């Protein structure tokens, strides 16, 4: 049962990463066409921060296994 929960959590993380990536690309295209609204700018900052935190957490988990 625990194994199934891990698989579902991993799938959810992958789906969230892909959807955030596509939305971030969409925001970048909008930025080239017109000025972003405050909400769009906030979303872009939150997505960038989340990706940074994900990279840091993956790095920590890799280093801790050594």
FENVEN-V891547 format. One line per field, one symbol per residue. burial: b if it has 16 or more other ideal C-beta (glycine too) atoms within 10 Angstrom, else e. Layout:
BEGIN
burial = ???
END
This chain:
BEGIN
burial = eeeeeeeeeeeeeeeeeeebeeebeeeeeeeeeeeeeeebeebbeebeeeeeeeeeeeeeeeeeee
END
